[in-house]
Amino acid sequence: MKNIVKGVCLFAMACIFSNVVNAQENDKRTEVLKLQPQRAKISSANFSNVEVIDTRRDPDHLGYIQKGGFNRKETLVLTQPLKDEIASVVTKLLDGANKKDGTLLINIRHFNVSELTGYMTEKGTFEWNAGFYIKQGSDYRFLFSIDSTVTVKAGGLDVTTRLLDTVPEVLAGYINQAATFDLSKAGTRPYTADDIQHIDELEKKEIPVYNVDIPKKGLYLTYDDFKNNRPSREDIIVYHKKGFSRPFVYEMKENDKKGKEIPSKSYYVVCDGEKMYIGRPRTLYALTKTNGDFYFTGIGKDEADMGTMILAGALGGLAGGIAGSHDTAIFEFKIDHLTGKFIPVKKIKD
């Protein structure tokens, strides 16, 4: 009997070890992402050359897909840097087109492909944020920007093929938009290549809240109010209770007395004149300004299968991810200065 029990234990341990090794091997699996569209064509273009710069926070990250019956995660890779790949895509699309002299510049600001498997359904998402410019002389003029999220669903079916086929066609659609853009509607402000390389800093100079040490005291219902340093309401009392790390926010009644408590889920930011807090369902997170950006630390969900993270709670699309049933952890988040979305910067603690 002892030998039987010992044999069962050894077998179980061998299975566990095998699963760990297989998981580690799976983490190393990659899939080459192909961005050249098969169906798109460009017949005419107001440029003949292209320049691409990549200003993403993580230029090596492209995303993940799921393969096989067990939805094995595979990291997406390219045979060359993304900026070179997109430049190659544009060049091939222009082959045979009626072209005018000119140079298109594309600034890649975000690029992510991801998959999520739910109950009897699979969802694939492609997120792309980029700015398009036309070169005139030694300067560049703004054409348009895109912040696109395309979702592909497949109930009970493998969504991977559809997703990987959709990505290049979406890219081609925006390239064609640039090719046919009415240049008389291009922006009049001149940009240098260095300006575009550091476009975040230029944009923040035009956002009021990024140009003050602390915003005005008050309650900010939306990011639009916060970025303009324009409190939605100032008749509030921010009360710090002993033993609590977060304050409590109340309506201000006559004679400066406390009225009803204002739930934290109902506003974006609150400022007591010295400190700021991000409002989330059932809690507040201290918000700080460091090196020209706003940061906070909060509980999030680690979307390991997609390489993204989202804040725990009813955030919807605020963090650029898709909610799933993964373990929560502590993350540092940064506010996107253009949209007010919460960008995961790093995991602090599991």
C-alpha positions, 0 to 999 in steps of 0.5 A, a space after each residue: 500500500 505504501 508503494 502505491 501511495 508513493 507511486 501516486 504522489 510521484 506521478 502527481 508531482 511529475 504532472 505538476 512539474 510537466 505543467 509548469 515546464 509547459 507553461 514556461 515554454 508557452 510563455 516563450 511562444 511567439 507569432 509573427 504579426 503580418 501588417 501588409 493588407 491583402 485587399 486594400 489598394 491606393 490609386 492616388 496619393 498626395 505624397 510619395 514618401 513616408 517617415 514613421 516615428 514610434 513614441 510609444 512607452 513600450 516600443 517592443 510590445 505589440 500584444 498577444 493572441 490565443 492559440 489552440 484548444 487551451 487558448 495558449 498565449 503567444 506573444 506577437 512579434 515583427 521581423 523588424 521594428 514597428 516603425 519600419 514595418 509600417 513604413 514598408 506597408 505604406 511604400 507597398 501600398 503606394 506602388 503603382 499609385 498616382 503620387 504627388 511630391 510630398 512626405 507623410 509622417 506617421 507618429 505611432 503613439 499606441 499599438 496593441 492587439 489582444 484576445 479575451 475568451 469569455 463564456 462561449 465567446 471570444 473577443 479580439 481587440 486592436 487599439 491604435 493611436 497615431 498622428 498623421 502629418 504632411 511635410 511642407 518644406 522643412 516643416 510638418 503640418 498636422 492632418 489628423 489623429 486617430 484613437 481607434 479601438 476595433 473589436 472582433 467577436 466570434 461566438 463559439 469560434 476561434 477569433 484569432 484568424 479574423 483579428 489578425 486579418 482585420 489589423 492590416 486592413 484597419 491600418 490600410 484604411 487610415 493610410 488611404 485616408 491620409 493619401 486622399 486628405 484635402 491638404 487645404 484643410 491641413 493645420 497651419 501650425 508648423 511642427 519640426 520632427 523634434 516637436 512631433 517626437 516630443 508631442 506629449 510635452 507640447 500638448 501639455 503646455 496647452 492644458 491648464 491643469 498641467 501648468 499649475 502646481 495644484 488645481 483649484 479647490 473643488 470637485 471635478 465631475 469629468 476629466 474635461 473639467 479637471 484638465 481645464 482646472 475648472 471645478 464642477 462645483 466648489 460648495 464642498 467640504 473635504 473632511 479628513 477623519 482620523 484613522 482614514 487614509 482617504 478624505 470624505 467629501 460632503 456638500 456644503 450647506 449654509 454656515 459652512 456646515 456639512 450636508 450629504 456625503 458625495 459618493 466617490 464614484 460620482 466624480 473624477 477628481 477632488 482637490 482640497 486645495 493642497 491634495 488631490 484624489 481620484 474618485 473610484 467606486 467605494 474609495 479614493 486614491 491619492 493623486 500626485 503630480 510628478 515630472 509633469 504627469 499625474 500618477 496614483 496607486 490603486 488596485 487593479 486586475 492583471 490581464 496577463 493574457 493580454 499584456 494589459 492591466 485595468 483598475 478593479 471596479 466598474 471602469 469600462 474602457 477607462 484603462 484601455 483593457 478588457 475586464 477579465 477574471 484574473 488576480 488583482 494586484 497593486 499598480 501605478 497608473 498615469 492619467 492620459 493627458 488627452 483622454 483622461 484614461 488611466 494608463 498602467 505604468 507598472 505593477 507594484 505588488 501582487 
